[in-house]
Amino acid sequence: MTFEDDRTHDRIDGQRVEYVAEWLEVTLGPRLTAFAVGVTPGDICRFAAGADEPAAEVEERLRNLYTATWSIASTDGPGTAHDWLVAPNPKLENRAPAELLRDGETPAPVWFTVAPAF
Protein backbone atom coordinates (compact mmCIF):
# COMPACT_ATOMS: atom_id res chain seq x y z
CA MET A 1 0.00 0.00 0.00
CA THR A 2 1.24 3.49 -0.77
CA PHE A 3 0.15 6.74 0.82
CA GLU A 4 -1.17 8.05 -2.50
CA ASP A 5 -3.43 5.03 -2.66
CA ASP A 6 -6.57 5.33 -4.79
CA ARG A 7 -8.67 4.71 -1.70
CA THR A 8 -7.49 7.91 -0.01
CA HIS A 9 -6.24 10.31 -2.66
CA ASP A 10 -9.56 11.56 -3.98
CA ARG A 11 -11.40 11.15 -0.68
CA ILE A 12 -9.46 13.72 1.32
CA ASP A 13 -9.57 16.64 -1.09
CA GLY A 14 -13.26 16.25 -1.83
CA GLN A 15 -14.51 16.25 1.75
CA ARG A 16 -15.78 19.29 3.65
CA VAL A 17 -13.79 19.96 6.81
CA GLU A 18 -16.98 19.54 8.87
CA TYR A 19 -17.34 16.00 7.55
CA VAL A 20 -13.67 15.22 8.22
CA ALA A 21 -13.92 16.49 11.81
CA GLU A 22 -17.21 14.67 12.42
CA TRP A 23 -15.90 11.39 10.99
CA LEU A 24 -12.78 11.61 13.16
CA GLU A 25 -14.82 12.54 16.23
CA VAL A 26 -17.02 9.47 15.79
CA THR A 27 -14.24 7.11 14.71
CA LEU A 28 -11.48 8.07 17.16
CA GLY A 29 -13.29 10.15 19.74
CA PRO A 30 -12.84 13.86 20.36
CA ARG A 31 -9.89 13.47 22.76
CA LEU A 32 -7.58 11.51 20.46
CA THR A 33 -8.60 13.62 17.48
CA ALA A 34 -7.91 16.81 19.44
CA PHE A 35 -4.54 15.50 20.62
CA ALA A 36 -3.44 14.52 17.11
CA VAL A 37 -4.31 17.94 15.64
CA GLY A 38 -3.24 20.07 18.60
CA VAL A 39 -6.57 21.57 19.66
CA THR A 40 -9.13 20.95 22.42
CA PRO A 41 -11.91 18.34 22.25
CA GLY A 42 -14.38 21.25 22.29
CA ASP A 43 -12.74 22.65 19.16
CA ILE A 44 -13.24 19.30 17.42
CA CYS A 45 -16.93 19.33 18.34
CA ARG A 46 -17.33 22.89 17.01
CA PHE A 47 -15.52 22.02 13.76
CA ALA A 48 -17.71 18.93 13.33
CA ALA A 49 -20.88 20.94 13.89
CA GLY A 50 -19.76 23.61 11.44
CA ALA A 51 -19.93 26.22 14.22
CA ASP A 52 -16.27 27.17 13.83
CA GLU A 53 -13.67 27.05 11.05
CA PRO A 54 -10.26 25.59 11.85
CA ALA A 55 -7.13 27.57 11.02
CA ALA A 56 -5.39 26.41 7.83
CA GLU A 57 -2.71 24.53 9.78
CA VAL A 58 -5.33 22.75 11.91
CA GLU A 59 -7.37 21.87 8.83
CA GLU A 60 -4.28 20.34 7.22
CA ARG A 61 -3.67 18.26 10.36
CA LEU A 62 -7.32 17.16 10.39
CA ARG A 63 -7.02 16.05 6.78
CA ASN A 64 -3.72 14.23 7.45
CA LEU A 65 -5.27 12.46 10.43
CA TYR A 66 -8.32 11.56 8.37
CA THR A 67 -6.14 10.11 5.60
CA ALA A 68 -4.04 8.03 7.98
CA THR A 69 -7.03 6.84 10.01
CA TRP A 70 -9.19 6.04 7.00
CA SER A 71 -6.39 4.00 5.43
CA ILE A 72 -6.14 1.73 8.47
CA ALA A 73 -9.84 1.76 9.47
CA SER A 74 -11.08 0.87 5.99
CA THR A 75 -8.96 -2.26 6.01
CA ASP A 76 -8.77 -3.35 9.64
CA GLY A 77 -11.49 -1.40 11.47
CA PRO A 78 -11.61 1.76 13.58
CA GLY A 79 -10.31 0.06 16.73
CA THR A 80 -7.16 -0.97 14.91
CA ALA A 81 -6.73 2.57 13.58
CA HIS A 82 -7.07 3.95 17.11
CA ASP A 83 -4.53 1.47 18.51
CA TRP A 84 -2.10 2.12 15.66
CA LEU A 85 -2.29 5.89 16.18
CA VAL A 86 -1.42 5.71 19.90
CA ALA A 87 1.14 2.88 19.92
CA PRO A 88 4.78 4.03 20.13
CA ASN A 89 6.79 2.36 17.41
CA PRO A 90 10.55 1.72 17.53
CA LYS A 91 10.76 2.21 13.76
CA LEU A 92 9.31 5.71 14.20
CA GLU A 93 11.86 6.62 16.90
CA ASN A 94 9.49 5.28 19.60
CA ARG A 95 6.87 7.84 18.71
CA ALA A 96 3.24 7.18 17.95
CA PRO A 97 1.73 8.32 14.63
CA ALA A 98 -0.64 10.63 16.56
CA GLU A 99 2.38 12.44 18.03
CA LEU A 100 3.95 12.83 14.60
CA LEU A 101 0.71 14.26 13.22
CA ARG A 102 0.44 16.64 16.18
CA ASP A 103 3.92 17.90 15.33
CA GLY A 104 2.72 18.68 11.81
CA GLU A 105 4.22 15.75 9.94
CA THR A 106 2.44 14.41 6.90
CA PRO A 107 1.74 10.65 6.86
CA ALA A 108 4.50 8.86 5.00
CA PRO A 109 4.57 5.41 3.38
CA VAL A 110 6.91 4.14 6.11
CA TRP A 111 4.17 4.69 8.71
CA PHE A 112 2.00 2.10 7.02
CA THR A 113 4.79 -0.42 6.52
CA VAL A 114 5.42 -0.45 10.26
CA ALA A 115 1.73 -0.73 11.16
CA PRO A 116 1.37 -3.71 13.47
CA ALA A 117 -0.81 -6.59 12.46
CA PHE A 118 -3.75 -6.77 14.87
Backbone bond lengths (Angstrom), bond angles and torsions (degrees), N, CA, C in turn:
res aa  C-N    CA-C-N  psi(-1)  N-CA   C-N-CA  omega(-1)  CA-C   N-CA-C  phi
1 M - - - 1.445 - - 1.527 108.80 -
2 T 1.301 116.76 138.29 1.454 121.22 174.97 1.514 109.17 -113.09
3 F 1.324 115.75 159.43 1.456 119.95 -178.85 1.524 110.85 -62.62
4 E 1.306 118.14 -39.32 1.458 121.94 179.70 1.525 110.86 -82.94
5 D 1.276 116.14 36.62 1.450 124.78 179.35 1.529 110.39 -61.61
6 D 1.317 116.72 144.69 1.468 120.76 179.10 1.519 112.49 -57.60
7 R 1.323 117.14 -28.85 1.464 119.75 -178.65 1.516 112.43 -67.81
8 T 1.333 118.69 -26.26 1.458 120.03 -175.23 1.514 113.93 -112.38
9 H 1.310 118.25 -28.92 1.461 121.22 -171.28 1.521 113.04 -55.55
10 D 1.299 118.05 -54.26 1.457 121.03 -177.89 1.524 112.49 -78.26
11 R 1.308 118.02 -23.95 1.462 121.00 -177.38 1.526 112.01 -66.24
12 I 1.315 117.84 -43.47 1.451 120.35 -170.91 1.518 112.54 -71.52
13 D 1.300 117.70 -41.44 1.462 120.04 -177.51 1.518 112.38 -72.29
14 G 1.302 117.66 -27.52 1.454 121.13 -175.94 1.513 115.16 -87.95
15 Q 1.317 118.26 -3.90 1.461 120.89 -176.04 1.523 111.97 -95.14
16 R 1.335 115.60 140.18 1.467 120.51 172.94 1.520 108.24 -68.37
17 V 1.315 117.28 148.53 1.457 120.90 -178.20 1.528 110.76 -63.61
18 E 1.329 117.96 -30.23 1.469 120.32 177.28 1.522 110.61 -62.72
19 Y 1.331 115.76 -41.93 1.463 120.32 178.66 1.524 110.32 -64.20
20 V 1.333 116.45 -45.74 1.463 121.35 -179.37 1.525 109.96 -58.31
21 A 1.329 116.66 -48.44 1.473 120.69 -179.57 1.526 111.17 -64.02
22 E 1.321 117.36 -41.91 1.468 120.53 179.86 1.526 111.16 -65.04
23 W 1.329 116.91 -44.84 1.461 121.01 179.58 1.526 110.52 -60.31
24 L 1.333 116.83 -44.03 1.464 120.44 178.67 1.522 111.45 -66.22
25 E 1.322 116.64 -40.08 1.463 120.79 179.07 1.527 111.02 -60.24
26 V 1.312 116.68 -42.38 1.467 121.45 -179.80 1.529 110.80 -74.68
27 T 1.304 117.81 -41.50 1.457 122.67 -174.39 1.528 113.02 -75.45
28 L 1.325 116.94 -44.47 1.464 121.08 -175.78 1.519 113.72 -107.71
29 G 1.308 116.33 -19.18 1.458 121.16 -173.32 1.518 109.94 93.69
30 P 1.326 116.75 153.35 1.462 119.47 -176.69 1.532 113.76 -67.37
31 R 1.330 118.43 -29.99 1.471 119.70 -177.40 1.524 112.49 -69.75
32 L 1.334 117.45 -48.64 1.463 119.38 179.48 1.527 110.33 -67.02
33 T 1.316 116.90 -41.20 1.461 120.18 177.95 1.523 110.30 -59.15
34 A 1.324 116.48 -46.89 1.465 121.18 179.86 1.528 111.32 -61.32
35 F 1.330 116.14 -43.88 1.463 119.92 178.94 1.529 110.60 -59.14
36 A 1.325 116.33 -48.25 1.467 120.90 -174.67 1.527 112.96 -66.55
37 V 1.329 117.95 -24.59 1.469 119.34 180.00 1.520 112.74 -107.20
38 G 1.334 117.77 -4.13 1.456 120.82 173.79 1.517 115.11 79.75
39 V 1.325 116.65 34.88 1.463 121.84 176.88 1.529 108.49 -131.54
40 T 1.324 117.12 -174.13 1.467 120.72 177.98 1.522 110.13 -92.10
41 P 1.335 117.68 158.53 1.468 119.79 174.61 1.533 112.19 -57.65
42 G 1.330 117.22 -34.93 1.459 120.08 177.06 1.519 112.37 -63.04
43 D 1.333 116.52 -36.60 1.467 120.42 176.36 1.526 110.19 -61.39
44 I 1.338 116.36 -43.59 1.466 120.69 179.80 1.521 109.87 -59.62
45 C 1.320 117.43 -44.12 1.466 121.43 179.60 1.528 110.81 -62.87
46 R 1.322 117.62 -40.51 1.474 120.50 178.57 1.529 111.31 -67.76
47 F 1.340 117.22 -39.98 1.466 119.89 177.23 1.525 110.30 -62.65
48 A 1.331 115.85 -43.77 1.469 121.37 -178.19 1.526 111.37 -64.54
49 A 1.308 116.89 -34.89 1.468 120.83 -179.72 1.526 112.03 -82.18
50 G 1.327 116.99 -8.44 1.459 120.38 -177.63 1.516 113.06 77.93
51 A 1.338 116.76 12.47 1.467 121.55 -178.23 1.525 112.07 -82.13
52 D 1.309 117.44 -14.96 1.459 121.79 -178.48 1.522 108.43 -148.41
53 E 1.320 116.56 148.27 1.460 122.34 177.49 1.524 108.78 -101.77
54 P 1.325 118.07 131.20 1.459 119.14 176.73 1.526 110.89 -73.38
55 A 1.311 116.09 151.91 1.465 121.12 172.57 1.530 108.06 -61.39
56 A 1.302 117.12 159.50 1.473 121.55 -176.74 1.531 111.77 -56.47
57 E 1.318 117.37 -41.88 1.469 121.01 -179.97 1.528 110.87 -65.17
58 V 1.315 117.06 -40.42 1.468 121.71 179.02 1.525 109.69 -68.17
59 E 1.319 117.41 -40.96 1.460 120.05 177.90 1.525 110.61 -61.43
60 E 1.320 117.03 -41.29 1.471 119.69 178.09 1.524 110.60 -62.26
61 R 1.328 117.32 -41.48 1.463 120.33 178.16 1.527 111.53 -65.91
62 L 1.336 116.86 -38.97 1.471 120.05 175.60 1.522 110.45 -59.53
63 R 1.310 116.58 -45.25 1.465 120.97 -179.06 1.525 111.61 -67.06
64 N 1.333 117.52 -38.31 1.469 120.55 176.11 1.526 110.90 -64.65
65 L 1.328 116.25 -43.10 1.461 120.29 177.85 1.522 111.00 -63.47
66 Y 1.315 116.33 -42.27 1.464 121.19 178.03 1.526 110.26 -59.56
67 T 1.321 116.89 -46.48 1.466 120.84 -178.82 1.524 111.11 -61.23
68 A 1.324 116.07 -47.84 1.473 119.55 -179.12 1.523 111.12 -64.93
69 T 1.317 116.59 -44.45 1.468 120.99 -178.29 1.515 111.12 -66.57
70 W 1.316 116.95 -45.21 1.459 120.63 -178.11 1.526 110.84 -62.64
71 S 1.326 116.27 -38.02 1.474 119.63 179.74 1.521 111.63 -59.65
72 I 1.324 116.71 -43.62 1.463 120.74 -179.04 1.531 110.69 -78.65
73 A 1.330 116.45 -45.66 1.480 120.62 -175.85 1.519 112.16 -64.55
74 S 1.320 117.94 -35.07 1.465 119.74 -178.45 1.521 112.29 -69.69
75 T 1.307 116.55 -21.76 1.461 121.16 179.59 1.527 112.10 -98.19
76 D 1.333 115.87 -46.55 1.463 120.57 -170.69 1.528 114.88 -117.49
77 G 1.307 118.58 -2.14 1.459 121.58 178.30 1.518 113.18 101.14
78 P 1.341 116.52 156.93 1.456 120.55 -176.99 1.530 114.35 -65.14
79 G 1.323 117.48 -32.12 1.472 119.37 177.88 1.517 111.67 -63.77
80 T 1.313 116.62 -39.47 1.453 121.26 177.54 1.517 110.39 -65.58
81 A 1.335 116.66 -41.30 1.463 120.34 178.37 1.528 110.18 -61.25
82 H 1.315 116.32 -43.92 1.475 121.03 178.75 1.530 109.79 -59.84
83 D 1.319 116.94 -50.65 1.463 120.96 -178.76 1.524 111.58 -61.17
84 W 1.306 116.93 -41.82 1.465 121.83 179.67 1.520 110.90 -63.13
85 L 1.325 117.54 -39.87 1.463 121.30 -178.81 1.525 112.76 -66.18
86 V 1.318 118.39 -32.43 1.469 120.84 -174.52 1.525 114.12 -99.70
87 A 1.319 118.30 -8.98 1.466 121.14 -176.83 1.531 111.16 -83.06
88 P 1.341 117.30 119.91 1.466 119.44 173.73 1.528 109.32 -61.13
89 N 1.303 116.24 141.77 1.455 120.19 -177.07 1.521 109.71 -127.91
90 P 1.336 117.78 126.06 1.470 120.69 -179.56 1.527 112.50 -58.86
91 K 1.327 117.14 -30.37 1.464 119.83 -179.17 1.526 112.33 -77.74
92 L 1.320 116.38 -8.20 1.468 121.79 175.54 1.536 108.69 -114.88
93 E 1.337 115.56 35.49 1.463 122.68 -179.63 1.532 111.52 58.84
94 N 1.325 115.88 39.48 1.471 123.85 -180.00 1.522 113.28 58.17
95 R 1.301 116.26 29.52 1.461 120.77 176.71 1.521 108.18 -110.60
96 A 1.302 115.28 152.52 1.463 121.28 176.91 1.527 108.74 -89.54
97 P 1.340 117.86 149.24 1.459 119.84 177.07 1.535 113.48 -53.83
98 A 1.334 118.04 -35.70 1.473 119.93 178.41 1.525 111.30 -61.52
99 E 1.325 117.31 -36.75 1.469 120.64 177.46 1.524 110.87 -66.60
100 L 1.329 115.95 -42.24 1.460 119.88 179.68 1.530 110.83 -62.96
101 L 1.331 116.25 -42.04 1.459 120.19 177.57 1.522 110.92 -63.39
102 R 1.325 116.79 -41.97 1.466 121.51 179.22 1.529 110.43 -59.43
103 D 1.318 116.21 -35.40 1.459 120.86 179.20 1.527 112.83 -79.88
104 G 1.329 116.66 3.10 1.455 120.84 174.96 1.508 115.73 92.47
105 E 1.327 117.30 7.40 1.464 118.91 179.35 1.523 110.57 -75.63
106 T 1.298 114.90 148.20 1.460 122.06 176.62 1.524 108.01 -91.10
107 P 1.341 117.75 137.89 1.472 118.82 177.99 1.522 111.36 -53.33
108 A 1.312 115.08 135.96 1.458 121.38 -178.55 1.528 109.17 -118.51
109 P 1.337 116.87 157.05 1.467 119.43 179.49 1.522 113.68 -53.50
110 V 1.338 118.07 -34.45 1.460 120.46 -178.34 1.525 110.97 -62.38
111 W 1.312 119.08 -30.05 1.463 121.08 178.62 1.520 110.48 -57.44
112 F 1.317 115.72 -41.88 1.458 120.82 -174.78 1.524 112.08 -79.61
113 T 1.315 117.50 -24.97 1.451 119.58 177.76 1.518 111.09 -75.47
114 V 1.332 116.92 -22.31 1.465 119.57 179.47 1.521 111.29 -100.23
115 A 1.332 117.34 6.21 1.469 120.28 178.00 1.522 109.13 -63.05
116 P 1.319 117.08 127.03 1.462 119.24 -179.19 1.509 111.65 -68.42
117 A 1.293 115.61 150.53 1.470 120.21 175.23 1.520 107.99 -84.75
118 F 1.313 116.71 119.64 1.471 121.74 179.85 1.496 110.04 -101.85
